[in-house]
Amino acid sequence: MKQSKIHEILENHKKWLNNNGGIQADLTGADLRGAYLTGAYLTGADLTGANLRGAELRGAYLRGAELTDADLRGAELTDADLRGAIMPKTDSVLLSPWGWCHVQREYIRIGCQYHMTDKWRNFSDEEIMRMAPGALEWWKQWTPVVMAMAEACEPYRGD
């Protein structure tokens, strides 16, 4: 999808969010590979089955967004607001002090932090400490469990 079309959809969605006309974003099945969506307001948007592979979603507002069957491999989701988002099928969940910990083979989401499993494996203590108060202590206790859950998940079978 061209960036100009994405911009148009986002502008209409922002108007819809502000009760100022506009249209709720329906990006069902959209090809958004590598799209630049930093800080985008996608709260409540329908991204079911969207291809967001490698998309730049840093700081995007995805609160309550529908992401079922979305392909988020390689997407940059640092500081994205994913509260209440309906995430791609997860294979395991665990309760953390920051809400649900969703574990997949390729990705792990703990609270609002959503990163590739390999990235979680390689975070330094300092990086974990900056995520939230108490994060390092929790991570040190639960790392073996979370990583074992990830290894037990079925690999993604998409293209």
Buried (B, 14 or more C-beta within 10 A) or exposed (E): BEEEEBEEBBBBBBEBBEEEEBEEBBBBEBEBBEBBBBEBBBBBBBBBBBBBBBBBBBBBBBBBBBBBBBBBBEBBBBBBBBBEBBBBEBEBEBEBEBBBBBBBBBBBBBBBBBBBBEEBEEBEEEBBBEBBEEBBEBBEEBBEEBBEBBEEBEEBEEE
